[in-house]
Amino acid sequence: MKNRTNFHKINFRRAMKSLLLGSACLLAAIQPGQAIDTLAREAYLVDYTTKTVLLDKNGDQSMPPASMSKIMTAYMVFERLKDGRLSLDNKLAVSEKAWRKGGSKMFVEVGNQVSIHDLLRGIIVQSGNDACIVVAEGLGGTEENFAAEMTTKGREIGLENSTFVNATGWPDPDQRMTAKDLATLADRIITDFPEYYDVYSEKSFTWAGITQGNRNPLLYKNIGSDGLKTGHTEEAGYGLTASAVQGDRRIILVVNGLSSLKERAEESERLVSWAFREFDNFNLFSAGEVVETADVWLGKEESIDLVPQEDLLLTLPRNAKNSMKATVSYLGPIQTPIEKGERLATLRIEAADIEPVEIPLVAANSVDRQGGFGRIMSALNYLIFGKS
C-alpha cells in the first residue's frame, strides 16, 4: 500500500456560524493584510480574545511609556490584593518624597495615612505621581526596590522589553517599554484582575476637596471604552493604552508619540472604531466537530473522523468570509493503530486580505489495528478492488 497526500475542500457555508466566543478556543493569530495608517509614532492594536494583531507600527520599538507605566504599578497592587497580602482598607504613610513629587498629583499630605482604595484611584483616575510613590515605598521599602520588583514581575507576565526604574513613569533613560508590552500588560490586568478592573472606567475622583477627571479621552466617547491609562512627557509625546468592548468583542489599543491632546483623542477613537467596523470574530468549527473523514489502513474501522481539539475562532475582515476557502490535507489512507487526539491532518484556511492559516486536526477516536487474518483480507481487498 502506498500512502498519498489527500486534499479535500471544505464547504464553509456550513462552517460559518453566528458569532460565538467560546471560553476554550483554538485562537489562530492572523496578521491581516488590510492596513490602516496612523499618526502615532508607535501603535499596537490587538483583539483581546484571539490575540490577532490588527495594527503593528513599531510595536517592538523601545520607547518612554510616561504615565502608562503606572499600569504596572497598579498591577503590583492588584496582585497583592488578590493573594491576600493586602486589603483595600490597609493604609500607607505619605513620605516627604511623595508629597514633594511634581507632575500630576493626587495631593496627599505628608505624614497622612491613605487607604489602598483611595491610592488606587489616585494612581489610575488622577495619575498621581505622589500616590505611586506612597504605594512603592509602602510595599517595596523604597521606590527603587519597588521598581526592580516591577521589572521582575513584568518579565514573569510576558513583558519582554520593559524595564522600570521608578513607579511613576517620570522621565528616565532607563524607564522603557514597548507598545506590544503595554498591550500585553493591559491584557493581563483585564484577565488577572476583573474584580478590580472597573476602577479604570471611573471618570472622576475627589481627594482633599479636589475633583479630577480621568484623562482617558475614550471614556467620554460612545465606543465602549472602559480603560486604561494615558501618558505624556516631552520625549514620549502623547500616549494612550486603551481597551473597548462592543458586543462580544474586546480590543486593546496602544498609541504613543502623538503631538497633542486633540490628536491623541481623535486618533485613538479612529483606530478603535476601525477595528470594530472592519473586523469580526467568527467561530468556524466547534471542538470535536467533524471537519473531514479519512480512510484507515488495516484498522478495525474503515475511517476516522478528523476534528479540531478546541473551538476554532478567527478574527477576520468582515468581507473575508465571502472569499474564504479551506483545504484539509493528510497522508492517507491513515495507518493504524491510531490514538484518540493524535494529530493526523492540517486544515488550511485562505481568504482575501489575510495570510493563510494552518490548524492541526486530530483523531476523534482511537482505531485499533486488525488481527493477522483481517490484515491479510484487507490487503487482498486492496489489491483486487483498490480499497483498504
C-alpha positions in Angstrom: 0.0 0.0 0.0 1.3 3.4 -1.0 0.4 6.5 1.1 -0.7 9.6 -0.8 -1.4 13.1 0.3 -5.1 13.9 0.2 -6.5 17.3 -0.3 -10.2 18.0 0.4 -12.0 21.3 0.1 -14.4 22.2 2.9 -17.7 23.9 2.4 -17.6 26.9 4.6 -21.3 27.7 4.2 -22.0 25.1 6.9 -19.0 26.2 8.9 -19.7 29.9 9.1 -21.9 30.4 12.1 -23.2 33.3 14.1 -20.6 34.9 16.3 -19.8 32.6 19.2 -17.0 33.4 21.6 -16.3 30.1 23.5 -14.2 30.0 26.6 -11.9 27.4 25.1 -10.9 28.3 21.6 -8.2 27.5 19.2 -7.0 31.0 18.7 -5.5 31.4 15.3 -3.3 34.6 15.2 -3.8 36.1 11.8 -1.9 39.1 10.6 -4.5 40.8 8.3 -3.4 42.1 5.0 -5.7 45.1 5.5 -3.8 48.0 6.9 -4.5 51.4 8.3 -2.0 54.2 8.7 -1.7 56.2 11.9 -0.1 59.5 13.1 1.2 57.7 16.2 4.9 57.0 16.3 4.2 53.7 17.9 0.9 51.8 17.7 -0.3 48.3 18.5 -3.9 47.1 18.1 -5.0 43.6 19.0 -8.1 41.6 19.5 -8.3 40.5 23.2 -9.9 37.1 22.6 -8.0 35.8 19.6 -4.8 37.8 20.1 -5.0 38.7 16.4 -2.8 41.8 15.7 -4.8 44.2 13.6 -2.1 47.0 13.6 1.5 47.0 14.4 3.6 50.1 13.9 6.9 49.9 15.7 5.3 47.7 18.3 8.6 46.3 19.4 10.4 49.7 19.5 11.7 50.7 22.9 10.0 53.9 24.0 9.4 56.0 27.1 6.0 55.0 28.4 5.5 58.0 30.6 2.4 57.6 32.9 1.3 54.5 31.0 3.9 52.6 33.2 1.5 53.3 36.1 -0.5 50.3 34.8 2.4 48.1 36.1 2.4 50.0 39.4 -1.3 49.1 39.7 -0.7 45.5 38.7 1.6 45.1 41.6 -1.1 46.4 44.0 -3.8 44.2 42.4 -1.6 41.1 42.8 -1.2 41.7 46.5 -4.9 42.3 46.9 -5.8 39.1 45.1 -3.4 36.9 47.0 -4.4 38.4 50.4 -1.2 40.2 51.3 -3.0 43.5 51.1 -6.6 44.8 51.6 -8.3 47.9 50.3 -8.6 49.1 53.8 -4.9 49.0 54.5 -3.3 52.4 54.9 0.1 53.6 53.8 2.1 56.6 55.1 2.9 59.6 52.9 6.6 60.5 52.9 8.1 63.9 52.2 9.4 62.5 48.9 5.9 61.5 47.8 4.4 64.8 49.0 7.1 66.9 47.1 6.9 64.9 43.8 6.0 67.1 40.9 3.9 66.5 37.8 0.3 65.1 38.1 -0.7 64.7 41.7 -3.4 63.2 44.0 -2.5 65.9 46.5 -1.8 63.7 49.5 -0.3 65.4 52.6 3.0 64.4 54.2 2.5 62.3 57.3 -1.0 61.3 56.4 -2.2 57.7 56.2 -4.1 56.9 52.9 -6.0 53.7 52.1 -5.2 51.4 49.2 -8.7 52.0 48.0 -8.0 55.7 47.6 -4.4 55.4 46.4 -5.5 53.2 43.5 -7.9 55.9 42.4 -5.2 58.5 42.8 -3.0 56.4 40.5 -5.5 55.3 38.0 -8.0 58.1 37.7 -5.9 61.1 38.8 -2.5 59.8 37.5 -0.9 60.9 40.8 2.8 60.6 40.9 2.6 61.1 44.7 0.2 58.2 45.1 2.6 56.0 43.1 5.5 56.8 45.4 3.3 56.2 48.5 2.5 52.7 47.2 6.1 52.0 46.1 7.6 52.9 49.4 4.9 51.2 51.4 5.1 47.9 49.5 8.7 47.9 48.4 10.5 49.8 51.1 11.9 52.3 48.5 10.7 53.3 45.1 13.9 51.9 43.6 13.3 48.4 45.2 9.6 48.5 44.1 10.6 49.4 40.5 13.0 46.4 40.5 10.1 44.2 41.6 8.0 45.7 38.7 10.7 44.7 36.2 11.0 41.2 37.6 7.2 40.7 37.7 6.9 42.2 34.2 9.2 39.5 32.8 7.1 36.8 34.5 3.9 38.0 32.8 5.4 38.4 29.4 6.7 42.0 29.2 9.8 41.0 27.2 11.2 44.5 26.7 10.2 46.6 29.7 12.4 48.0 32.4 11.3 50.1 35.3 13.4 52.4 37.5 10.5 54.3 39.1 6.8 53.8 39.8 5.6 56.9 38.1 6.8 56.9 34.6 8.9 60.0 35.4 11.4 60.7 32.6 14.5 58.5 32.8 16.6 57.0 30.0 16.2 53.5 31.6 12.4 53.6 32.0 11.4 51.9 28.9 8.6 49.8 27.5 7.2 48.8 24.0 3.7 49.3 22.7 3.4 45.5 22.4 4.4 45.1 26.1 1.8 47.7 27.1 -0.9 45.8 25.2 0.3 42.6 26.9 0.1 44.3 30.3 -3.4 45.6 29.6 -4.4 42.1 28.7 -3.1 40.8 31.9 -4.8 43.5 34.0 -8.1 42.6 32.4 -7.6 38.9 32.6 -6.0 38.6 36.0 -7.9 41.1 38.0 -11.5 41.5 36.7 -12.7 42.3 40.2 -10.6 45.5 40.2 -10.6 46.5 36.6 -13.7 48.7 36.8 -11.6 51.3 38.6 -10.2 52.2 35.1 -13.6 53.3 33.9 -14.2 55.7 36.7 -14.4 59.2 35.2 -13.5 61.3 38.3 -12.2 61.1 41.8 -12.2 63.6 44.6 -9.4 63.8 47.2 -8.6 66.7 49.6 -11.5 68.6 48.2 -10.1 68.5 44.7 -12.0 66.7 41.9 -10.0 65.5 39.0 -11.3 63.9 35.8 -9.9 60.7 34.2 -7.6 61.8 31.4 -8.6 58.9 29.1 -10.4 60.6 26.3 -12.1 57.5 25.1 -14.2 57.1 28.3 -16.2 60.1 27.1 -16.9 58.7 23.7 -19.7 56.3 22.9 -17.4 53.5 21.7 -17.4 51.1 24.7 -14.2 52.2 26.2 -13.6 51.0 29.8 -9.8 51.7 30.4 -6.9 52.1 30.8 -4.2 54.9 31.1 -2.8 58.0 29.3 0.8 59.2 29.3 2.7 62.3 28.3 6.2 63.6 28.6 8.1 65.8 26.2 10.2 62.8 25.0 7.3 60.3 24.8 4.7 62.6 23.3 1.0 61.9 24.0 0.2 58.2 24.5 -2.7 56.0 25.5 -3.2 52.4 26.4 -6.9 51.7 25.9 -9.5 48.9 25.8 -13.0 48.9 24.5 -15.9 46.4 24.3 -18.6 46.2 21.7 -20.9 43.2 21.8 -18.8 40.1 22.5 -15.6 41.7 21.2 -12.9 43.5 23.2 -9.9 45.2 21.6 -6.8 46.7 23.1 -5.0 49.7 21.6 -1.7 51.3 22.4 -0.6 54.6 20.8 2.4 56.8 21.6 4.3 59.7 20.2 1.3 61.8 19.2 1.6 65.6 19.1 -1.3 66.9 21.2 -4.3 66.0 23.4 -6.6 66.5 20.5 -4.6 64.3 18.2 -4.4 61.6 20.8 -8.2 61.7 21.3 -9.1 61.7 17.6 -6.5 59.1 16.5 -7.4 56.7 19.3 -11.1 56.9 18.6 -10.5 56.5 14.8 -8.4 53.3 15.3 -10.8 51.7 17.8 -13.8 52.4 15.5 -11.9 51.0 12.6 -11.1 47.7 14.5 -14.7 47.1 15.3 -16.1 48.2 11.9 -13.7 46.3 9.7 -13.2 43.1 11.6 -15.3 40.5 13.4 -14.7 37.2 15.2 -16.0 34.0 13.6 -16.4 30.6 15.2 -15.7 28.3 12.2 -15.7 24.9 13.9 -16.5 23.7 17.4 -14.2 21.5 19.4 -14.8 17.9 18.3 -16.8 18.9 15.3 -16.1 16.7 12.3 -14.2 18.6 9.6 -13.3 15.6 7.4 -13.4 11.8 7.4 -10.3 9.9 6.3 -9.8 6.3 5.1 -7.9 4.0 7.5 -5.5 1.3 6.5 -5.7 -2.1 8.2 -7.9 -0.9 11.0 -10.9 -2.3 12.9 -12.8 0.6 11.5 -12.7 1.8 7.9 -12.5 5.5 8.5 -11.6 8.1 11.2 -13.1 11.5 11.8 -10.7 14.5 11.8 -11.6 17.2 14.3 -10.1 20.3 15.9 -9.3 19.9 19.6 -10.8 23.3 20.6 -13.2 25.8 19.1 -11.7 27.4 16.1 -12.2 31.2 16.5 -10.7 33.6 14.0 -10.6 37.4 13.8 -11.2 38.2 10.1 -12.0 41.2 8.0 -15.8 41.3 7.7 -15.8 40.7 4.0 -13.3 37.8 4.2 -16.0 35.1 4.6 -17.1 35.8 1.0 -13.7 34.6 -0.3 -12.9 32.1 2.3 -11.8 28.6 1.3 -10.3 25.7 3.3 -8.4 22.6 2.4 -7.7 19.5 4.6 -4.5 17.7 3.8 -3.2 14.4 5.2 -1.2 11.4 4.2 -3.6 8.6 3.6 -5.1 6.1 4.0 -4.0 6.6 7.6 -2.2 3.6 9.1 -3.3 2.0 12.4 -3.1 1.9 15.3 -4.5 5.4 15.8 -4.7 7.1 19.2 -7.5 9.5 20.1 -6.2 13.0 19.9 -3.3 12.1 17.6 -2.5 14.8 15.0 -3.4 13.4 11.6 -4.2 16.3 9.3 -3.9 20.0 8.6 -6.7 22.4 7.9 -5.6 25.3 5.8 -7.7 28.5 5.7 -7.3 31.1 3.0 -9.2 34.3 2.3 -8.6 37.7 0.8 -6.5 40.1 2.9 -5.2 37.6 5.4 -2.2 35.3 5.5 -3.1 31.6 5.2 -3.7 29.9 8.5 -2.9 26.2 9.2 -4.8 24.4 12.0 -4.0 20.9 13.2 -6.7 18.3 13.1 -6.7 15.2 15.3 -8.3 11.8 15.5 -11.8 11.9 17.1 -11.3 8.4 18.5 -8.9 5.5 18.7 -8.7 2.8 16.0 -7.0 -0.5 16.7 -5.1 -2.5 14.2 -6.8 -5.6 12.7 -5.6 -9.0 13.6 -3.4 -11.1 11.3 -6.3 -12.6 9.3 -8.1 -9.3 9.0 -4.9 -7.6 7.7 -4.5 -10.3 5.1 -8.1 -9.9 3.9 -7.8 -6.1 3.8 -4.6 -6.4 1.8 -6.2 -8.7 -0.7 -9.2 -6.5 -0.9 -6.9 -3.5 -1.6 -5.1 -5.4 -4.3 -8.3 -6.6 -6.0 -10.6 -3.7 -5.5 -8.3 -0.8 -4.6 -10.0 -0.3 -1.2 -8.4 -0.5 2.2 
